[in-house]
Amino acid sequence: IKDYERQTEFIGILDNYSDKDSIKIGGEYGDVIEVSQLYGDQHLRVEVWHRNEQGKVLIDNDLLESGSSFLEYPEDYELWLRINSDSNKESYPYKFTIYRNNQSIEAPTGGELSVPWNHGEALTYHDSWYYESYIAKSDKNGDSILFKLGADTEVSLLCTSSNNNMIFEIFLIKHDTSIENISLENGLCPDMIVSDENTDAVEMRIKTEETGRWNISFNPIRKLDAGELSDAPESRWLIQPDERWTKIQLDSEITGSLHSSDNIDIYLIRILDQNGSRVYLNQLIKSEVNYTIQEIDQVTGLLVNTSNGETIVLPYGNHSFRIERRADQGIEIDYTFRLEYLGEYQEPEIEDYQDLSWMFDNFYKLIGVLFLTPLMIVIFWNRKAIINREKMTTDIQLHEMKRLIRIRERLSQQLNKNESKDEKIIDSALKQLGESPWNSINEVWGKPILTHMTEQIDICAWKIAENEKNLLLGIKAGNCDWEMAAMKIHFPEGAKLTITDVSPKHIFQDDEIFLDTMKKNSQIFIRISISGENANLGLQFSGLVNGEPLAAAPNKIIHW
């Protein structure tokens, strides 16, 4: 058997009982030779010999009795097999297979597998789910393999060996290079490995007191996020992303899942266009999740802009893609999407224009006089009525402002009470706000912390009673009725807050408040009590307008 051969099937025949065949096996000290699939007459014997210039030594006189046999290549000796027979039959055919495990090329980068692993990057399931090698009795340090295993992942593990003396040790390698020993006391492998949020890889170490073969196979229990054996992180990086955040390839289909205890998945978007890239979300499968494309300031690391899937321009650098659960806990949600690339952003070219407006100055003056002349005549005829009405309007406005100020004081006084809040007073104040002029409320209550105005809906938000974390929402419908209206509070980053109370009483569940039907041009005010801190929250108003689903989502985020 030549040195460069790894496996050979040997077929031979003994002419008579006195005939003997000798086979020299090439190898180096520390190599493991497996002799298997032995077929032949019961009178055949396969002997193992060590031989050098000083002589030869019989190691085993009958390999046929033990099935597969594992031999360590000796030091300062040659390894020989000799086949003979103790019968007087005329011919004895035989067949067996020899496999050589060359320890000098055992590791991926060459050389023998070492403990601990020092052969470069961890192996991944892209290389294989299954690993096999041999270990010699003289190898006191043993073998090891380093397998890439990310955060919050479950994999099944199956370890087998050719003898019962093999010991398997298991270590979780953390992202900060620390090591956690999760080995079993009996030296066997557990049925499953569960990683935590800081896990980067798992190292398997194998030791033995006799020469043999070991086999290790991994199998994922949960579905892979973006094809990686790791659960996507639930939070965004602080300074720079590392390998824990999977990079999304633009124009590539991405699949993943939110398992029963998983609420958020965060992915990395890396933009290489110097002027930025135009991207949008293509949701290939409808899922009970919210998608958010998040633009990150490359200097401060803060969130500066978001998109729910519409086209957005992301500047050069690292940005994030957030997937958040909408369904109840305990349900596994699969999602499939693709971030479509629309090309590099091109700033519009501004042409040089010549100002020729001076040519029409006289025309504008003439037309202005012609249009204003009838108005001045009407004002002159009705000058007395106009003067008296202005005085009356001023009195009405002052009265309305005083009334709104009293409502604000009464509402703040009740909300600042710790225990003895009078819900009737709070509901009455909110009802009076709903009956007040919309513009007057903004003047008296101050500038809202969030404003969203469209043809169909106006939304304003004020923070009131700071110590109790109360949010006042004003909602004004447009020229159409809103049926099955609801207000949802979502949290694009930070901790998840909890709604504890709503006034006036409305049905609410988790982070959604159900408002039923809003008639056209109507307005309501609701007070929301929220527990928690250090989070950003956004609003989303949805319902049916003329039988069609419609939603309004302000882009601005409220810092809580």
C-alpha positions in Angstrom: 0.0 0.0 0.0 1.7 3.2 -1.1 2.1 6.3 1.1 -0.2 8.6 -0.9 -3.1 6.2 -1.0 -5.9 6.6 1.5 -8.1 3.5 0.8 -7.4 0.3 -1.0 -9.5 -2.8 -1.6 -7.2 -5.9 -1.5 -8.3 -9.2 -3.1 -6.0 -12.2 -3.1 -5.8 -16.0 -2.9 -3.6 -18.6 -1.1 -2.6 -21.4 -3.5 -2.3 -24.0 -0.7 -2.0 -24.3 3.1 1.7 -23.5 3.0 1.2 -20.3 1.0 1.5 -17.0 2.8 0.8 -13.4 1.5 2.5 -10.4 3.1 1.4 -6.8 2.5 3.4 -3.7 3.5 1.2 -0.7 4.5 2.8 2.7 4.0 2.3 5.4 6.5 3.8 7.6 9.2 3.9 7.4 13.0 0.5 8.5 14.4 -1.5 7.5 11.3 -4.5 5.3 12.0 -5.0 2.3 9.7 -8.5 0.8 9.5 -8.8 -2.8 8.3 -12.4 -3.7 7.5 -14.8 -5.8 5.4 -12.8 -8.9 5.9 -14.1 -11.9 3.9 -12.5 -15.3 3.7 -12.6 -18.9 4.9 -12.8 -19.5 8.6 -9.3 -21.1 8.5 -7.7 -17.9 7.2 -5.8 -15.7 9.6 -4.7 -12.1 9.2 -1.7 -11.3 11.3 -0.3 -7.8 12.2 3.5 -7.4 12.3 5.9 -4.6 13.2 9.2 -4.8 11.3 12.5 -3.0 11.2 16.2 -3.8 10.6 16.5 -5.3 14.1 13.7 -7.8 13.5 9.9 -8.2 13.6 7.2 -8.3 16.3 3.8 -10.1 16.1 1.1 -7.7 17.3 -2.1 -9.6 16.5 -2.5 -13.1 15.1 -6.1 -13.0 13.8 -7.9 -9.7 12.7 -10.8 -11.7 11.3 -12.2 -12.2 14.8 -12.7 -8.5 15.6 -14.5 -7.2 12.4 -13.2 -3.7 11.7 -9.8 -3.2 13.3 -8.0 0.1 14.0 -4.2 0.1 14.0 -1.8 2.9 14.9 1.2 3.1 12.6 4.2 2.3 14.8 7.2 4.5 15.4 10.5 3.3 13.9 8.8 0.3 12.4 7.0 -0.8 9.3 3.5 -2.1 9.4 2.8 -5.4 7.7 -0.2 -7.7 7.3 0.4 -11.4 6.7 -2.4 -13.8 5.5 -2.0 -17.5 6.0 -4.2 -20.6 6.7 -4.2 -23.6 9.1 -6.2 -25.8 6.7 -5.0 -28.3 4.1 -7.4 -27.0 1.4 -5.8 -26.2 -2.0 -7.0 -22.5 -2.4 -8.2 -19.8 -0.1 -9.6 -16.6 -1.6 -9.9 -13.5 0.6 -10.8 -9.8 0.4 -10.5 -6.8 2.8 -10.3 -3.0 2.7 -7.6 -0.9 4.1 -8.2 2.8 4.9 -5.4 5.1 6.1 -6.0 8.3 8.0 -3.0 10.5 7.4 -2.6 12.7 10.5 -0.4 15.1 8.6 -3.3 16.3 6.5 -6.1 15.7 9.0 -7.0 19.4 9.7 -8.5 21.8 7.1 -5.3 23.9 6.9 -3.0 20.8 7.1 -1.4 19.0 10.0 -3.0 17.1 12.8 -6.2 18.2 14.6 -5.1 20.0 17.7 -6.7 20.8 21.1 -7.7 23.6 21.3 -8.7 24.4 17.7 -6.1 26.5 15.9 -6.9 25.8 12.3 -8.4 29.1 11.3 -12.1 30.0 11.0 -14.8 27.7 12.5 -16.3 25.1 10.2 -19.9 25.9 9.0 -22.8 23.8 7.8 -21.9 25.0 4.3 -18.8 22.8 4.7 -20.8 19.9 6.2 -23.3 18.8 8.8 -21.2 15.6 9.4 -17.6 15.2 10.5 -15.5 12.0 10.9 -11.9 11.3 11.8 -9.6 8.9 13.6 -7.6 9.3 16.8 -4.6 7.2 17.9 -3.9 5.9 21.3 -0.6 7.8 21.5 -2.5 11.1 20.8 -2.8 12.3 24.4 -4.1 15.8 23.5 -6.9 14.4 21.3 -8.8 15.9 18.4 -11.1 18.9 18.2 -13.4 20.6 15.7 -14.8 24.1 15.9 -18.3 24.5 14.4 -19.9 27.8 13.7 -23.0 28.1 16.0 -24.6 31.5 16.4 -26.8 33.1 19.1 -30.1 31.7 20.4 -29.9 28.6 18.3 -30.9 24.9 18.9 -29.2 22.0 17.1 -29.4 18.3 17.7 -26.2 16.5 18.2 -25.2 12.8 17.5 -21.8 11.5 18.5 -20.7 7.9 17.8 -17.4 6.1 18.1 -15.8 2.8 17.3 -15.1 2.1 21.0 -16.6 2.9 24.4 -13.5 4.6 25.7 -13.9 7.9 23.7 -14.7 11.0 25.7 -16.5 14.0 24.1 -16.1 17.4 25.7 -18.2 20.3 24.5 -17.4 24.1 24.9 -19.4 27.1 23.9 -17.1 29.8 22.5 -18.5 33.3 23.2 -18.2 36.4 21.1 -15.8 37.9 23.7 -13.6 34.8 23.4 -14.7 33.4 26.8 -15.4 29.7 27.0 -18.3 27.8 28.7 -17.9 24.1 29.4 -21.2 22.3 28.8 -19.8 18.7 28.8 -21.6 15.9 30.4 -20.0 14.1 33.3 -20.2 10.7 31.6 -18.2 11.9 28.6 -21.1 11.4 26.1 -22.8 14.0 23.9 -26.1 15.6 24.9 -29.0 15.2 22.5 -29.2 18.9 21.9 -27.1 22.1 22.2 -28.8 25.4 23.0 -26.7 28.5 22.5 -27.2 31.9 24.3 -27.2 35.4 22.8 -23.4 35.7 23.1 -22.5 32.3 21.5 -20.2 32.4 18.4 -19.2 28.7 18.0 -19.1 25.3 19.6 -15.9 23.3 20.1 -16.0 19.5 20.3 -12.9 17.9 21.8 -12.4 14.1 21.6 -10.0 12.0 23.7 -9.5 8.2 23.9 -7.3 5.6 25.5 -7.4 3.3 22.4 -7.1 3.8 18.7 -10.5 4.3 16.9 -12.8 6.4 14.8 -15.3 9.1 15.9 -18.3 10.7 14.1 -20.1 13.9 14.9 -23.2 15.2 13.2 -25.2 18.4 13.7 -28.8 19.1 12.7 -30.7 22.4 13.1 -33.9 22.2 15.1 -35.2 25.7 14.2 -35.4 27.3 10.8 -32.4 29.3 9.7 -32.5 33.1 9.6 -31.2 34.3 6.2 -29.4 31.0 5.7 -27.3 31.3 8.9 -27.1 28.9 11.8 -27.9 31.7 14.2 -31.0 33.7 15.3 -30.9 37.3 14.1 -30.3 39.7 17.1 -33.2 41.6 18.6 -31.2 44.8 19.1 -29.1 47.1 16.9 -25.4 47.5 17.2 -24.0 50.4 19.3 -21.0 51.5 17.3 -20.2 49.1 14.4 -21.9 45.9 13.4 -20.0 42.6 13.6 -20.5 39.1 12.4 -23.5 38.6 14.7 -25.7 40.7 12.3 -26.3 39.0 9.0 -25.8 41.2 6.0 -28.7 41.3 3.5 -27.7 41.0 -0.1 -29.8 43.5 -2.2 -32.0 41.8 -4.8 -31.7 38.5 -3.0 -34.5 36.5 -1.5 -34.2 36.3 2.3 -36.2 33.8 4.4 -36.3 33.5 8.2 -38.7 33.0 11.1 -39.7 34.4 14.5 -39.9 31.4 16.8 -42.3 31.2 19.7 -40.2 33.3 22.1 -38.7 35.6 19.4 -40.1 39.1 18.9 -37.6 41.0 16.7 -35.0 40.2 14.1 -32.4 42.8 13.1 -30.4 42.5 9.8 -27.5 44.6 8.4 -27.8 46.6 5.2 -24.5 47.7 3.8 -24.6 50.4 1.2 -21.5 50.8 -1.1 -22.7 53.5 -3.5 -20.9 56.7 -2.7 -24.1 58.8 -3.4 -26.4 56.3 -1.5 -28.7 53.7 -2.9 -32.5 53.7 -3.6 -34.1 50.6 -2.1 -37.6 49.3 -1.3 -39.2 46.2 0.3 -40.7 43.5 -1.8 -42.7 41.3 0.7 -42.8 38.0 -1.2 -44.9 36.2 1.5 -47.5 38.0 3.6 -46.7 37.5 7.2 -47.8 38.7 10.6 -44.8 41.0 11.0 -43.9 44.7 10.6 -41.0 45.6 8.3 -38.9 48.7 8.9 -36.0 50.0 6.8 -33.9 52.1 9.2 -31.4 54.8 8.2 -28.5 55.1 10.7 -26.3 58.2 11.1 -22.8 57.0 10.4 -21.2 59.3 12.9 -23.5 59.3 15.9 -25.1 55.8 15.3 -28.6 57.3 15.9 -31.7 56.4 13.9 -32.5 59.3 11.6 -35.1 58.0 9.1 -37.4 55.0 8.6 -39.5 53.4 5.9 -42.2 50.8 6.2 -41.2 49.4 2.9 -41.6 52.4 0.6 -38.6 53.6 -1.5 -36.0 55.2 0.6 -32.5 56.6 -0.1 -29.9 55.1 2.2 -26.5 56.9 2.2 -23.1 55.1 2.1 -22.5 53.0 5.2 -24.2 50.5 7.5 -28.0 50.6 8.1 -30.5 48.2 9.7 -33.6 46.3 8.7 -36.0 45.5 11.5 -38.7 42.7 11.5 -41.2 42.8 14.4 -43.8 40.3 15.5 -47.5 41.3 15.1 -49.0 37.9 16.0 -49.4 36.7 19.6 -46.5 35.0 21.5 -46.2 31.3 21.1 -46.8 31.3 17.4 -43.9 30.7 15.0 -44.0 33.1 12.0 -42.2 32.5 8.8 -41.2 35.5 6.5 -39.8 35.9 3.1 -38.8 39.2 1.5 -36.4 40.9 -0.9 -34.9 44.3 -0.7 -35.0 45.6 -4.3 -32.2 47.8 -5.5 -33.2 50.7 -7.7 -29.7 52.0 -8.4 -27.4 54.7 -7.1 -29.1 57.9 -6.0 -28.6 60.7 -8.5 -29.2 64.3 -7.4 -31.4 66.2 -9.8 -29.6 68.7 -12.0 -30.8 72.3 -11.5 -30.6 74.3 -14.7 -29.9 78.0 -14.8 -33.0 80.1 -15.3 -33.3 83.8 -16.3 -35.7 85.9 -14.2 -38.0 87.7 -16.6 -40.7 88.5 -14.1 -39.9 92.2 -14.3 -41.6 92.2 -17.7 -45.0 91.6 -16.1 -44.7 94.1 -13.2 -47.2 96.6 -14.6 -49.6 93.9 -15.6 -49.6 92.4 -12.1 -50.3 95.9 -10.6 -53.2 96.5 -13.0 -54.8 93.2 -12.3 -54.3 93.6 -8.6 -56.2 96.9 -8.6 -59.0 95.5 -10.7 -59.5 92.5 -8.3 -59.3 94.5 -5.1 -61.7 97.3 -6.2 -64.9 95.3 -5.7 -63.7 94.1 -2.3 -62.9 97.6 -1.1 -66.4 98.7 -2.1 -68.1 95.8 -0.2 -66.0 96.5 2.9 -66.9 100.2 2.8 -70.6 99.4 2.6 -70.5 96.9 5.5 -67.9 98.8 7.7 -70.2 99.1 10.7 -71.2 95.4 10.7 -67.6 94.3 10.3 -66.4 96.4 13.3 -69.1 95.1 15.6 -68.5 91.5 14.6 -64.7 91.8 15.2 -65.5 92.8 18.8 -67.9 89.9 19.2 -65.5 87.4 17.7 -62.7 88.6 20.0 -65.0 88.0 23.0 -65.8 84.5 21.8 -62.2 83.6 21.3 -61.2 84.8 24.7 -64.0 82.8 26.3 -63.0 79.7 24.3 -59.4 80.0 25.3 -60.3 80.4 29.0 -62.5 77.3 28.7 -59.7 75.2 27.2 -57.2 76.4 29.8 -59.7 75.3 32.6 -60.0 71.9 30.8 -56.3 71.5 30.7 -55.8 72.4 34.4 -58.6 70.0 35.4 -57.2 67.1 33.3 -53.6 67.6 34.6 -54.8 67.9 38.2 -56.6 64.5 37.9 -53.7 62.7 36.1 -51.2 63.9 38.7 -53.1 62.2 41.5 -51.6 58.8 42.4 -54.7 57.0 43.6 -57.8 59.0 43.8 -58.3 59.8 40.1 -61.9 60.7 39.1 -62.5 58.9 35.8 -65.7 60.8 35.3 -63.9 64.2 35.4 -61.2 62.9 33.0 -63.8 61.5 30.5 -65.8 64.8 30.7 -62.7 66.9 30.0 -61.8 64.7 27.0 -65.3 64.9 25.7 -65.3 68.7 25.9 -62.0 68.8 24.0 -63.6 66.7 21.3 -66.3 69.4 21.0 -63.8 72.3 20.8 -62.4 73.9 17.7 -59.4 71.9 16.5 -57.1 75.0 15.9 -57.9 76.5 19.3 -56.8 73.4 21.0 -53.3 73.6 19.4 -53.0 77.3 20.4 -53.9 76.6 24.1 -52.2 73.2 24.6 -49.0 74.2 22.9 -47.1 72.6 20.1 -47.7 68.8 19.8 -44.7 66.4 20.1 -46.1 64.7 17.0 -48.3 66.0 14.2 -49.6 64.1 11.1 -52.0 65.8 8.7 -53.5 64.3 5.5 -56.7 64.7 3.6 -58.3 61.7 5.4 -57.0 62.1 9.0 -55.2 64.6 11.3 -53.3 63.2 14.3 -51.7 65.2 17.2 -50.0 64.0 20.3 -49.1 65.7 23.6 -47.2 64.4 26.6 -49.1 65.2 29.8 -48.5 64.4 33.5 -44.8 63.6 33.1 -44.5 61.5 36.3 -47.4 59.2 35.2 -46.3 58.7 31.5 -49.6 59.9 30.0 -50.0 60.5 26.3 -52.9 62.7 24.9 -53.9 61.8 21.3 -56.2 64.0 19.2 -57.6 62.4 16.1 -59.7 64.3 13.5 -61.4 62.5 10.6 -61.5 64.0 7.1 -64.4 64.1 4.7 -65.0 60.3 4.9 -66.2 57.9 7.7 -63.6 55.6 9.2 -65.0 52.2 10.1 -63.3 49.7 12.5 -60.8 52.4 13.4 -57.8 51.4 15.6 -54.6 53.1 16.8 -51.5 50.9 17.1 -48.4 51.8 19.1 -45.2 50.2 17.8 -41.6 50.4 19.1 -39.0 50.6 16.3 -36.1 50.5 18.8 -35.5 50.2 22.5 -37.5 48.5 25.1 -41.1 47.5 24.5 -43.6 49.7 26.5 -47.0 48.6 27.8 -50.4 50.3 27.7 -51.9 50.3 31.2 -55.1 52.4 30.8 -57.1 54.3 28.2 -59.6 57.1 28.8 -62.4 57.3 27.7 -62.8 53.5 28.1 -62.0 51.7 24.8 -61.1 48.1 24.2 -57.3 47.7 23.9 -55.1 44.7 23.7 -51.3 44.7 23.9 -50.3 47.7 21.9 -53.5 48.3 19.9 -56.6 50.5 20.8 -59.9 49.9 19.1 -61.9 53.1 18.4 -64.9 51.7 16.4 -66.4 54.1 13.9 -65.4 57.8 13.4 -67.9 59.9 11.5 -66.5 62.3 8.9 -65.2 65.7 10.2 -65.5 64.3 13.8 -62.7 64.5 16.4 -61.9 62.5 19.5 -59.3 62.9 22.3 -58.0 59.9 24.2 -55.6 59.6 27.1 -53.2 56.7 27.1 -51.2 55.6 30.2 -47.9 53.9 29.3 -45.5 52.0 31.6 -41.8 51.6 30.8 -39.0 53.9 29.7 -36.0 54.3 27.5 -37.8 53.5 24.2 -38.9 55.1 21.0 -42.6 54.7 20.0 -44.4 55.3 16.8 -48.1 55.5 15.9 -50.2 53.9 13.2 -53.9 54.6 12.6 -55.8 52.2 10.5 -59.4 51.5 9.4 -61.8 51.1 6.5 -62.6 54.2 4.3 -65.3 53.5 1.8 -64.9 49.8 2.4 -61.1 49.9 1.6 -58.4 49.4 4.2 -56.4 52.6 4.8 -53.6 53.4 7.3 -51.8 56.6 8.4 -48.3 56.2 10.0 -46.5 59.4 11.1 -42.8 59.2 10.2 -41.8 61.0 13.4 -40.8 58.9 16.5 -41.7 59.9 20.1 -38.8 59.6 22.5 -40.2 58.1 25.7 
